């Protein structure tokens, strides 16, 4: 009786094992890819035989069902490779270690999305983080949707499947950067063998700073060159023709306007495909633009309108005050622009305009000092040339805005030490019967008029030179 009690259960177990043996042979051992005791061949057999509608499964049951479908595909791929004379151990599987084909593998790169970026303006390097979508076809991952009642499954771990990765251009000789990496976030497989993977990335590159002369409206052009990291000789990258996107949920512009180009595919001389896309970053900080432009425009306008002050001494004081403002503006530019200049050889346009204004203002101050010094000399014993007298008269008549109408009278009064009396008449000085030497110099008026005309022409020429230089620099 005891022997019968032991033999009968054994016979039942043996019969059940024989009926399940084809399926055991189909899905492989339970240790395949870490198949735990909760997901075994018996449970997979139950799913495949009893499930008619996968939508009726709860979340946990559907995850187990996806595992069963994948392990069926993995075991089938192992058998196909084994039939060709290749044998792998339990820890290595062809569906994860071997590419789908050793011919050209078309890898589509699409939906490049930027979630975060960081621009180092001093070093001119850009770090970006985001995700992209890869699509390729794997014939080993095809199944009959009528048999398994599902058209798409999700791969739980990227280690279970061969997934292509992208890296920077020239991986062997490129500059090593710990910031650059890729990670698989999601892998979906359809019954037709089409695989879709979402990969997160972090890339870094150096930017082109040739547009720094337009600061604070400059544009940084930062280009990325990506190529396959594994099986480079067979992977052929394909672009979907869509530009680079930004993620509205996580992306922050940080005072920059970012736009991306359409990725393009190139073939380098080593027969490796490269995917190129560029990001254009333009400064969009309106407060910085206002902070820099108002002092520059104020100095430029004041320099142009200095001749409105008709008295030559007032013009000189105004120019000296303008020179002080220009130096303060230069200090402001040094504080706001220099940290972003880095190693660039370009000078921003706004600083070039300020530099031009400072140089011309210094020349104008020197010219005014020279005219003031010449008008105080008492050695005019000879009259000016006739053409100089006529030219100065014409200039002082038609370019009246540049002429100091009272300069001659003020200078003469200063030299003669005239002091107005209470009734408006001049105060008689002792020994007034003797004329001062200046009164005897009847040619001084012509010389002073010539010097004032020269000053007017010089100031007008400097103003025109500033306007022409402004247009040329811009």
MOPEKA-V460781 format. One record per residue. N is the residue number from 1. RES is the residue in one letter. SS is DSSP state (h for helix, s for strand, l for the rest). PHI is phi in whole degrees, 0 to 359 (* if undefined). PSI is psi in degrees with one decimal (* if undefined). Layout:
# MOPEKA-V460781
[[N & RES & SS & PHI & PSI] [N & RES & SS & PHI & PSI]]
This chain:
# MOPEKA-V460781
[[1 & X & l & * & -42.4] [2 & X & h & 294 & -36.3] [3 & X & h & 294 & -40.6] [4 & X & h & 296 & -38.3] [5 & X & h & 297 & -31.5] [6 & X & h & 276 & -34.1] [7 & X & h & 283 & -40.6] [8 & X & h & 299 & -48.7] [9 & X & h & 298 & -34.6] [10 & X & h & 296 & -40.0] [11 & X & h & 294 & -41.1] [12 & X & h & 297 & -41.4] [13 & X & h & 295 & -40.5] [14 & X & h & 294 & -40.1] [15 & X & h & 294 & -41.0] [16 & X & h & 294 & -38.0] [17 & X & h & 294 & -38.7] [18 & X & h & 294 & -38.4] [19 & X & h & 291 & -30.8] [20 & X & h & 269 & -6.6] [21 & X & h & 300 & -41.1] [22 & X & h & 301 & -37.3] [23 & X & h & 286 & -35.1] [24 & X & h & 301 & -41.9] [25 & X & h & 292 & -25.9] [26 & X & h & 284 & -45.8] [27 & X & h & 267 & -11.9] [28 & X & l & 85 & -177.0] [29 & X & l & 290 & 156.8] [30 & X & l & 289 & -15.9] [31 & X & l & 279 & -1.8] [32 & X & h & 296 & 120.9] [33 & X & h & 55 & 38.4] [34 & X & h & 72 & 29.8] [35 & X & l & 296 & 111.9] [36 & X & l & 276 & 177.1] [37 & X & l & 292 & -19.1] [38 & X & l & 284 & -18.3] [39 & X & l & 236 & 96.0] [40 & X & l & 239 & 178.4] [41 & X & h & 296 & -35.1] [42 & X & h & 296 & -43.0] [43 & X & h & 293 & -39.5] [44 & X & h & 297 & -40.3] [45 & X & h & 298 & -38.6] [46 & X & h & 296 & -40.9] [47 & X & h & 296 & -48.9] [48 & X & h & 295 & -30.2] [49 & X & h & 271 & -30.5] [50 & X & h & 254 & -24.0] [51 & X & l & 279 & 123.7] [52 & X & l & 250 & -20.2] [53 & X & l & 218 & 111.8] [54 & X & h & 291 & -19.2] [55 & X & h & 291 & -18.0] [56 & X & h & 278 & -9.1] [57 & X & l & 279 & 146.2] [58 & X & l & 280 & -179.7] [59 & X & h & 298 & -45.4] [60 & X & h & 294 & -42.3] [61 & X & h & 294 & -37.8] [62 & X & h & 292 & -35.3] [63 & X & h & 297 & -40.8] [64 & X & h & 295 & -39.5] [65 & X & h & 297 & -40.3] [66 & X & h & 297 & -39.6] [67 & X & h & 300 & -43.4] [68 & X & h & 296 & -42.4] [69 & X & h & 297 & -42.9] [70 & X & h & 294 & -42.6] [71 & X & h & 291 & -27.0] [72 & X & h & 297 & -44.7] [73 & X & h & 294 & -39.7] [74 & X & h & 295 & -43.1] [75 & X & h & 293 & -36.8] [76 & X & h & 295 & -41.0] [77 & X & h & 295 & -37.3] [78 & X & h & 294 & -39.3] [79 & X & h & 294 & -38.3] [80 & X & h & 295 & -41.6] [81 & X & h & 290 & -38.0] [82 & X & h & 296 & -33.4] [83 & X & h & 292 & -18.1] [84 & X & l & 266 & 5.9] [85 & X & l & 96 & 4.9] [86 & X & l & 258 & 133.6] [87 & X & l & 232 & 131.4] [88 & X & l & 244 & 152.3] [89 & X & l & 282 & -177.6] [90 & X & l & 291 & -27.0] [91 & X & l & 272 & -11.4] [92 & X & l & 236 & 131.1] [93 & X & l & 230 & 140.2] [94 & X & h & 297 & -31.3] [95 & X & h & 291 & -18.2] [96 & X & h & 255 & -26.2] [97 & X & h & 256 & -15.1] [98 & X & l & 244 & 142.2] [99 & X & l & 291 & 163.0] [100 & X & l & 299 & -32.0] [101 & X & l & 207 & 157.2] [102 & X & l & 256 & 8.8] [103 & X & l & 269 & -168.8] [104 & X & l & 296 & 125.7] [105 & X & s & 253 & 115.4] [106 & X & s & 278 & 116.9] [107 & X & s & 245 & 112.8] [108 & X & s & 270 & 127.6] [109 & X & s & 251 & 122.2] [110 & X & s & 215 & 168.2] [111 & X & s & 53 & 48.9] [112 & X & s & 290 & 114.4] [113 & X & s & 237 & 129.0] [114 & X & s & 265 & 126.7] [115 & X & s & 254 & -27.3] [116 & X & s & 203 & 147.8] [117 & X & s & 213 & 156.3] [118 & X & s & 218 & 121.8] [119 & X & s & 251 & 122.2] [120 & X & s & 266 & 103.1] [121 & X & l & 289 & -23.7] [122 & X & l & 284 & -45.0] [123 & X & l & 270 & -9.9] [124 & X & l & 63 & 38.5] [125 & X & s & 241 & 150.0] [126 & X & s & 235 & 129.0] [127 & X & s & 250 & 130.7] [128 & X & s & 234 & 151.2] [129 & X & s & 223 & 140.2] [130 & X & s & 179 & -150.7] [131 & X & s & 212 & 160.7] [132 & X & s & 216 & 168.4] [133 & X & s & 243 & 130.2] [134 & X & s & 247 & 138.3] [135 & X & s & 229 & 134.3] [136 & X & s & 207 & 170.8] [137 & X & s & 246 & 132.3] [138 & X & s & 232 & 109.6] [139 & X & s & 295 & -22.9] [140 & X & s & 288 & -14.8] [141 & X & s & 254 & 35.4] [142 & X & s & 257 & 145.1] [143 & X & l & 208 & 168.2] [144 & X & l & 273 & 114.3] [145 & X & h & 293 & -24.5] [146 & X & h & 289 & -32.8] [147 & X & h & 284 & -42.5] [148 & X & h & 259 & 0.4] [149 & X & l & 61 & 24.3] [150 & X & l & 211 & 144.2] [151 & X & l & 253 & -14.6] [152 & X & s & 210 & 138.3] [153 & X & s & 231 & 158.9] [154 & X & s & 252 & 129.2] [155 & X & l & 279 & 125.6] [156 & X & l & 292 & -36.9] [157 & X & l & 225 & 136.1] [158 & X & h & 291 & -17.1] [159 & X & h & 289 & -14.3] [160 & X & h & 275 & -5.2] [161 & X & l & 218 & 148.3] [162 & X & l & 287 & 119.6] [163 & X & l & 233 & 127.6] [164 & X & l & 283 & 145.9] [165 & X & l & 240 & 153.4] [166 & X & s & 247 & 150.6] [167 & X & s & 217 & 177.1] [168 & X & s & 291 & 162.6] [169 & X & l & 299 & 137.1] [170 & X & l & 62 & 62.1] [171 & X & l & 301 & -37.5] [172 & X & l & 290 & -33.9] [173 & X & l & 247 & 2.1] [174 & X & l & 287 & 160.0] [175 & X & l & 294 & 124.7] [176 & X & l & 291 & 136.5] [177 & X & l & 215 & 120.4] [178 & X & l & 291 & -16.5] [179 & X & l & 285 & -21.2] [180 & X & l & 273 & 123.0] [181 & X & s & 196 & 167.2] [182 & X & s & 224 & 147.6] [183 & X & s & 219 & 144.6] [184 & X & s & 274 & 124.6] [185 & X & s & 259 & -29.4] [186 & X & s & 198 & 140.5] [187 & X & s & 226 & 123.2] [188 & X & s & 240 & 140.4] [189 & X & s & 234 & 131.4] [190 & X & s & 261 & 161.1] [191 & X & l & 294 & -15.9] [192 & X & s & 280 & -5.8] [193 & X & s & 94 & 3.5] [194 & X & s & 279 & 125.2] [195 & X & s & 251 & 133.5] [196 & X & s & 237 & 125.1] [197 & X & s & 234 & 135.6] [198 & X & s & 258 & 118.6] [199 & X & s & 243 & 128.7] [200 & X & s & 277 & 145.4] [201 & X & s & 222 & 156.9] [202 & X & s & 222 & 116.6] [203 & X & s & 234 & 157.3] [204 & X & s & 223 & 149.9] [205 & X & s & 203 & 169.2] [206 & X & s & 259 & 145.5] [207 & X & s & 256 & 155.4] [208 & X & s & 275 & 123.0] [209 & X & l & 250 & 20.7] [210 & X & h & 294 & -18.4] [211 & X & h & 269 & 10.1] [212 & X & h & 295 & -17.9] [213 & X & h & 295 & -18.5] [214 & X & h & 267 & 13.4] [215 & X & l & 307 & 133.7] [216 & X & l & 267 & 20.1] [217 & X & l & 255 & 24.7] [218 & X & l & 286 & 158.6] [219 & X & s & 235 & 126.0] [220 & X & s & 266 & 128.7] [221 & X & s & 251 & 111.6] [222 & X & s & 243 & 117.4] [223 & X & s & 249 & 143.0] [224 & X & s & 241 & 137.4] [225 & X & s & 238 & 112.7] [226 & X & s & 249 & 146.9] [227 & X & s & 212 & 161.1] [228 & X & s & 298 & 143.5] [229 & X & l & 269 & -33.8] [230 & X & l & 235 & 150.9] [231 & X & l & 50 & 49.8] [232 & X & l & 294 & -28.2] [233 & X & l & 284 & -19.1] [234 & X & l & 250 & -20.0] [235 & X & s & 280 & 128.7] [236 & X & s & 241 & 112.2] [237 & X & s & 285 & 144.5] [238 & X & s & 227 & 134.7] [239 & X & s & 261 & 145.3] [240 & X & l & 273 & -2.2] [241 & X & l & 81 & 8.3] [242 & X & l & 261 & 143.1] [243 & X & s & 289 & 173.2] [244 & X & l & 287 & 134.8] [245 & X & s & 256 & 166.8] [246 & X & s & 239 & 143.4] [247 & X & l & 278 & 112.8] [248 & X & l & 294 & -17.8] [249 & X & l & 280 & -38.9] [250 & X & l & 246 & -18.5] [251 & X & l & 286 & 135.5] [252 & X & l & 232 & 135.7] [253 & X & l & 279 & -23.4] [254 & X & l & 55 & 38.4] [255 & X & l & 81 & 16.8] [256 & X & s & 232 & 144.0] [257 & X & s & 261 & 114.9] [258 & X & s & 253 & 133.2] [259 & X & s & 222 & 142.5] [260 & X & s & 246 & 152.5] [261 & X & l & 269 & 172.2] [262 & X & s & 280 & 125.6] [263 & X & l & 300 & 137.9] [264 & X & s & 239 & 150.0] [265 & X & s & 250 & 131.2] [266 & X & s & 235 & 159.9] [267 & X & s & 245 & 116.6] [268 & X & l & 277 & 169.2] [269 & X & l & 301 & -23.6] [270 & X & l & 274 & 14.2] [271 & X & l & 64 & 39.0] [272 & X & l & 239 & 128.7] [273 & X & s & 284 & 143.4] [274 & X & s & 232 & 138.8] [275 & X & s & 254 & 123.0] [276 & X & s & 243 & 129.7] [277 & X & s & 216 & 150.1] [278 & X & s & 236 & 150.2] [279 & X & s & 243 & 130.8] [280 & X & s & 253 & 120.6] [281 & X & s & 245 & 117.9] [282 & X & s & 246 & 134.2] [283 & X & s & 295 & 129.4] [284 & X & l & 237 & 23.5] [285 & X & l & 275 & 103.9] [286 & X & h & 290 & -30.6] [287 & X & h & 294 & -39.7] [288 & X & h & 295 & -41.2] [289 & X & h & 298 & -43.1] [290 & X & h & 294 & -40.4] [291 & X & h & 297 & -33.2] [292 & X & h & 269 & -33.2] [293 & X & h & 280 & -36.1] [294 & X & h & 299 & -49.1] [295 & X & h & 298 & -39.1] [296 & X & h & 294 & -45.2] [297 & X & h & 294 & -38.1] [298 & X & h & 297 & -44.7] [299 & X & h & 296 & -41.1] [300 & X & h & 294 & -43.5] [301 & X & h & 293 & -40.3] [302 & X & h & 296 & -36.7] [303 & X & h & 295 & -39.2] [304 & X & h & 289 & -30.4] [305 & X & l & 259 & 10.4] [306 & X & h & 299 & -39.9] [307 & X & h & 298 & -13.3] [308 & X & h & 297 & -32.0] [309 & X & l & 288 & 107.8] [310 & X & l & 290 & -28.7] [311 & X & l & 281 & 130.7] [312 & X & h & 293 & -31.5] [313 & X & h & 288 & -35.8] [314 & X & h & 295 & -37.6] [315 & X & h & 299 & -42.1] [316 & X & h & 296 & -43.9] [317 & X & h & 296 & -39.7] [318 & X & h & 295 & -40.5] [319 & X & h & 294 & -39.0] [320 & X & h & 295 & -40.2] [321 & X & h & 296 & -39.7] [322 & X & h & 297 & -38.5] [323 & X & h & 297 & -37.3] [324 & X & h & 295 & -43.1] [325 & X & h & 298 & -38.8] [326 & X & h & 295 & -37.8] [327 & X & h & 290 & -37.8] [328 & X & h & 297 & -40.9] [329 & X & h & 296 & -38.2] [330 & X & h & 297 & -38.9] [331 & X & h & 296 & -39.5] [332 & X & h & 297 & -44.8] [333 & X & h & 296 & -38.0] [334 & X & h & 297 & -37.4] [335 & X & h & 285 & -33.5] [336 & X & h & 264 & -27.1] [337 & X & h & 259 & -39.6] [338 & X & h & 302 & -40.9] [339 & X & h & 300 & -23.5] [340 & X & h & 265 & -5.0] [341 & X & h & 285 & -35.2] [342 & X & l & 58 & -131.3] [343 & X & l & 256 & 16.0] [344 & X & l & 288 & 150.2] [345 & X & l & 263 & -0.7] [346 & X & l & 269 & 143.3] [347 & X & l & 254 & 130.1] [348 & X & l & 303 & 147.1] [349 & X & h & 300 & -39.0] [350 & X & h & 294 & -31.2] [351 & X & h & 283 & -33.7] [352 & X & h & 296 & -39.8] [353 & X & h & 295 & -42.3] [354 & X & h & 297 & -41.0] [355 & X & h & 298 & -43.4] [356 & X & h & 298 & -42.5] [357 & X & h & 296 & -39.5] [358 & X & h & 295 & -45.2] [359 & X & h & 297 & -47.1] [360 & X & h & 293 & -34.2] [361 & X & h & 293 & -39.4] [362 & X & h & 296 & -42.1] [363 & X & h & 297 & -40.5] [364 & X & h & 296 & -39.9] [365 & X & h & 296 & -43.0] [366 & X & h & 297 & -40.0] [367 & X & h & 297 & -43.0] [368 & X & h & 294 & -40.7] [369 & X & h & 299 & -41.9] [370 & X & h & 296 & -42.4] [371 & X & h & 296 & -42.4] [372 & X & h & 298 & -40.0] [373 & X & h & 293 & -40.0] [374 & X & h & 291 & -32.8] [375 & X & h & 288 & -13.2] [376 & X & l & 264 & -4.9] [377 & X & l & 287 & 150.6] [378 & X & l & 241 & 33.6] [379 & X & l & 246 & 21.9] [380 & X & l & 275 & 77.9] [381 & X & l & 270 & -11.7] [382 & X & l & 237 & 145.9] [383 & X & l & 284 & 158.8] [384 & X & l & 292 & 168.7] [385 & X & l & 295 & 153.8] [386 & X & h & 298 & -42.4] [387 & X & h & 295 & -29.9] [388 & X & h & 289 & -38.2] [389 & X & h & 294 & -46.1] [390 & X & h & 296 & -41.9] [391 & X & h & 294 & -42.6] [392 & X & h & 293 & -37.1] [393 & X & h & 296 & -42.5] [394 & X & h & 296 & -42.5] [395 & X & h & 294 & -45.1] [396 & X & h & 290 & -17.3] [397 & X & h & 273 & -42.3] [398 & X & h & 263 & -20.8] [399 & X & l & 247 & 59.8] [400 & X & h & 295 & -25.1] [401 & X & h & 294 & -24.7] [402 & X & h & 265 & -2.0] [403 & X & l & 263 & 140.2] [404 & X & l & 270 & 106.5] [405 & X & l & 294 & -31.7] [406 & X & l & 250 & 11.5] [407 & X & h & 298 & -45.3] [408 & X & h & 296 & -45.9] [409 & X & h & 297 & -40.3] [410 & X & h & 294 & -42.4] [411 & X & h & 294 & -41.5] [412 & X & h & 295 & -41.4] [413 & X & h & 296 & -36.7] [414 & X & h & 292 & -39.1] [415 & X & h & 287 & -32.9] [416 & X & h & 273 & -4.7] [417 & X & l & 57 & 43.4] [418 & X & l & 282 & 136.3] [419 & X & l & 235 & 126.4] [420 & X & s & 292 & 139.4] [421 & X & l & 273 & -179.7] [422 & X & l & 292 & -35.0] [423 & X & l & 270 & 8.1] [424 & X & l & 95 & -10.4] [425 & X & l & 269 & 163.1] [426 & X & s & 288 & 147.3] [427 & X & l & 276 & 128.7] [428 & X & l & 288 & 131.3] [429 & X & l & 266 & 151.2] [430 & X & l & 302 & 147.9] [431 & X & l & 59 & 40.8] [432 & X & l & 285 & -9.3] [433 & X & l & 290 & -19.0] [434 & X & l & 266 & 122.7] [435 & X & l & 283 & 139.5] [436 & X & l & 295 & 157.0] [437 & X & h & 299 & -31.1] [438 & X & h & 294 & -34.7] [439 & X & h & 292 & -34.2] [440 & X & h & 290 & -18.9] [441 & X & l & 274 & 92.1] [442 & X & l & 284 & -7.8] [443 & X & l & 265 & -6.2] [444 & X & h & 296 & -36.3] [445 & X & h & 299 & -40.8] [446 & X & h & 294 & -40.1] [447 & X & h & 293 & -43.0] [448 & X & h & 297 & -41.1] [449 & X & h & 299 & -38.0] [450 & X & h & 293 & -41.8] [451 & X & h & 295 & -39.8] [452 & X & h & 294 & -36.9] [453 & X & h & 294 & -41.1] [454 & X & h & 298 & -40.2] [455 & X & h & 296 & -40.4] [456 & X & h & 296 & -43.3] [457 & X & h & 295 & -40.9] [458 & X & h & 296 & -44.5] [459 & X & h & 295 & -40.4] [460 & X & h & 296 & -41.2] [461 & X & h & 295 & -40.6] [462 & X & h & 295 & -38.3] [463 & X & h & 295 & -43.9] [464 & X & h & 295 & -38.4] [465 & X & h & 295 & -36.5] [466 & X & h & 294 & -42.7] [467 & X & h & 295 & -44.0] [468 & X & h & 296 & -42.2] [469 & X & h & 296 & -37.2] [470 & X & h & 298 & -45.9] [471 & X & h & 295 & -40.7] [472 & X & h & 293 & -40.8] [473 & X & h & 291 & -40.4] [474 & X & l & 293 & *]]
